[in-house]
Amino acid sequence: MASNGLPVPAQNSNYMENGRWYHGYRRGLYMYPCDEAEKDRMDIYHQFFAVARRGQLHQAPVPVAPNVQPRILDVGCGTGIWAIDMADKYLSAEVLGLDLVNIQPEKYAARPSPVRPDTDCSPRRIPPNLRFRVPRDYESPWTLGEDSWDLIHLRMACGSVTSWPELYQKIFSHLKPGSGWIEHIEIDMEPRCDDYTLPPDSMLTKWYGWLADATHRVSRPIAYEHRTRQLLQAAGFIDIQETVIRVPYNTWPNDPHQKDIGRWYNLGLTEGLEALTIAPLTRVYQWDLDAHVRPVLESVRREICNRKIHAYNNIHIWTARRPQQ
């Protein structure tokens, strides 16, 4: 019992800060919430990636043959929605999801998406070939079986990784020699604009700069790692391929596919601005939530919804194989 008469929370229990729930396991390690709003954001981003990739769940090959059981590992699985889709697609596979936070469904999962009324949102059973191991910090030592995985998937890990070389080496050692693949997907959140409609002193640009600096100070930079190819090579990977997809902040492009991507990206960003921003700016900069952070977020929200501003980010999709020797 605390001195104020209130019960002391368990060491690993989730806690509320600035109106959002955060993980208790390894408290403070991950700067993003773990509440219902964050689950919705993650599922929106899953649909966003599906639209951006034209329905493609993965690019790296998965072995499909009689009497073959592929092993697929989703590192930082979030709500588990990608792992669920992969387990449904590859019924003979063994699929495992790891995450620091226990926000995965135990038995049933809703179908995406929370916004399109024509989408089937009825519950579906978690596939029997899917398991979750949570809470697990994927930067801690793994006990998952080296040399045994066909595909290791990692998506939107920027902001939660302290050492890319160590993580890539860990993934490398757990893939099957000669046939195991990594697939790593990240969004480079640095604002880009080719026609000068985004002013250099825009709040969007300032916001990203503050976010990048704050997360860098705590050694978990949200900035995209532009040395990814060199780091994958240094870890020992071969057959390294990169795919870049432009993602507009809203529906400003004329191209129908780009417009659809922008619609989903705008939804994910506007729904997730608080989740991305509150902890870095209040914990690291000690900014007041109402006096400083919320006004910044309102200005950023207006800019990313302004169709006269032709700004965008890039998705980077990396695939690479572990060689036989």
N, C-alpha and C positions, 0 to 999 in steps of 0.2 A: 504494500500500500504506500502510495506517495504521500508527501507531507501535506498535500492539499486534500487528502482523503480519497482521491481517485485511484483506481487500480492501476498499477504499472503495466503497460503493454508488454506482451511476450516479445522476446528478442527478435523473432522472425515474423511477427505480425505486421500487416500492412498499416500504414499510418497516413493521416490526412495533413496536407500542407497547402496553404493558399487555396483551399477549396477542392483540391484534387487528391486522390489516393495514390500513394507510392508504395513500392515493394519494401517489405521488412527484411527479407532474406538478403544478407550482405548490404545492409541499409546504406543508401547513398551512392552505391556503385553505378547504378543506371539512373539517369537524370530525367526519365520520362515516366508518366503516370501508368497505373495498371488498373484503371477503373472502367466502367461501362463505356464512357465516351471514347476512351483510348481503344477499346476493343472495336468499336464502330469505325474508328479511323483506320485501324489496321485492315479491316475487311474492305473498306472503301479503297485503300491502296492496292489490295489484291485484285480488285476489279479493274482499277486503273492500269495495273501492269498487264492484265489480260487484254484490255482494249489496246494498249500501246503495242503489245506483241501479237496482236491479231489472234488471240485465243491460245497462243503457244505457252504451255506450262513450263517447258524447258527446251534448251537447245542441245545440251550434252547428251550423248547416246545412253540409253538404258538397255541392257541386254534382254532380249525377249526370245526365248526358245523353250521347247518342251523340257521339262524337268530342271529348269533353271529358276532359282529364286533370287532376283536382284535385291541388293541391300541399298536402301536410300536413306540418307541422314539429312535432316533439316536442322541446321544450326541457327539458333535464335528464331524459333518457329512462331513466336507470337501467339496468336489465337489458334494456330494449327491449321489454318484454312488451306494453305498450299499443300501441306502434308496430307490432309484429307483428300484433296483432289488427286494427288499422286497415288494414294492408296486405292482410290476408286478406279483410276486409270489402269494401274498395274496390280491386278488382284493377286498375282502370284508373288508379288514383291513383299519384302519386309521393310516397313517404313518406320523410322524413329524420329521423333521431334524433341529437341532440347531447348529449354529456355530458362532464364533466370526467374521468371514469374509464372505462377500457376494460374493462367487465364484460359486454358484450353478446355473445351467441353469434355465431360466425363463419358457421356453416352450418346448424346444427340448434338447435332450442329445445325444452325440455320443456314439456308442457302443465301448467298449474296444476291441481291444487294438491298440496303435499307432505303434506297431512293427511287428506284424504277418500279412503278406499280405493276408493270407487266412481267416482273421477275418472280419466279416461284420462291417463296420464303418459307415453305413448309419444312418442318424438321426432318433431318435424315440421320440415320444411325451412323455412328463412328465406325469406319471399316474395321473388321476384325484383324486385319494385317497391319494395323497402325497402333503404335504405342508412344506415349509421352513420358519423358524423364524430366520431372520438374520438382523443385527448383534446381537448376544446374547452371553454374557459371562456366561458360565455354572457354574462358581464359584460364581456368584451373586445369589440372591434369585430367586427361580423359581415361576412362576405363571402358572403352567401347570396342576394343579389338582392333589392333593394327593390321594393315594389309587385307582388310576384309570388306570394304565398302565399294560399291560400283559408282555411286554418285553422292557427293556431298554438296549440299545447296546452302547458300548464304545470301540473304537479301536484306538490304537496308541496315547494315551493321555500323555504318559511320555514326560516331557519337557514342559507341559502346565498346570500342576496341582501343587498347593501349599500345599494342604491338602487332602490326600486320605481319612482319616476318615470322614471329612466333606462331601466330594463328595459321598462316599458310603452311608452315613446317609441320604443324600438328595435323592439319588436313591431309597433307602429302603422305605422312607416315601411316595414316589410317585408310588410304585408298588402296585398292588392289593393284599390285605392280603390273604394268602393261595395259591395264584396261580400266582403271578407276579414273573418274573425271570429277573436277571441281566445276561448279557453276556459281558465279558470284555476280550479283546485281546491285548496283548502287545508283543513287541520284546525285549528280553534282549540283548542289543547291546554289552555287554562285550565279547571280542573275546575269543573263546575257541579252543583248539587244543589238541588232544589226542596222537599224535605221534611225538611231538616236532618239527614239520616242520615249526611252527611259532616261530621265535626267541623271547625271552622275551623282547629284546630291539627293537622289530619291530616298525615301524612308525605307523602301525595300532593300536598296543597296546597303544602307546603314545597318538595318536589322540583321542582314546576313553577316556583315562584318563583326557586329557585336556577338552574334551567336558563334561564329567561327572562333573568335578570340576567347570567349568565355569557356567554350568546351576544350580549346587547346590548353588553357591554363590548368585544367584538371586532368590533362593527359588523355582525354577521350574526344579527339577532334571530330566535329561533324563535317569538316571539309573533306571533300573527295580526295583520295590519294592518287595523284597523277603519276606516281611511279609504279603503278600496279603491274605493268608488264615486266619491268625489271625485277620487282619483288617476286613475282611468280617464277621467273627464270632462275632467280637466286635460290628459290626453294627447291628447284629441280624439275619443274614442270616443263613439258614440251607441248607441241601442237596448240600454242596459245592463240586464241582468237578473240577479237573484241568487236562488239556490235554497239553502235551508238544510235539512240533514238531521241530526236528532239521532242521536248514536251513543253508546249506553250502554257502560260499561266492561266489562260482562259480561252474563250472561243474566238479569238481574233483572227486566226488563219482562215483562208478561203477553202483550203483543202478539207474535204469532209472527214477524213480520218484524223487529221491534225485537230480539227475542231472537236471531234469526239474525245480525243486524248485530253485536250484542254478543258473540256467540261468536267471530266473525272479528276484531273489534276487540281483544278480549282476547288472542287468539292473537298478533296483530301486536304488541301492546304488550309482552306478557310475553317474546316472543322478541326484542324490539328495545330493551328498557330499557337494556342495556349500551351498545348502539350509540349511543343518543341521549345518554347521560349521561357516559360515561367521559372522553372528551376535554374537554368543557366544564369538568367539575369538577376534573379533574387538571391540565389546562393553565392554566386561568384562576384557579381557586381554590387550586391547588397542594395539593389534598387527596390523602391517601394512598389508593391503590386499595382495599387490604384493610382498613385501619383505619377508613376513613370512607365511601368510595363504596359498597362492596358491602353494608354494613349498611343504608344508605339504600335501596338497590335491593330488598333483601329485604323491608323494611317496605312499600315502595310496591307490590311484587308482591302481598303479602298483602292490601292494601287494595283493589287493583283486581280481585282475585278474590273479594272478599267480597260475596255477593249481598244482604246486609243493607244495604249502602251503595248508595244509588240515585243514583249520580253519572253524569255523561255529558259528552261534548264535542259540538261541532257541526262538520259539514262545510259549507263555503261554496263554492258553485259559481257562478262568474261567467262570463257570456257578454256580448260586446259587439262591435259592428261598426265598421269604419272607414268613414266617409262618403265620398261621391264627391268632395267638395271639402274 
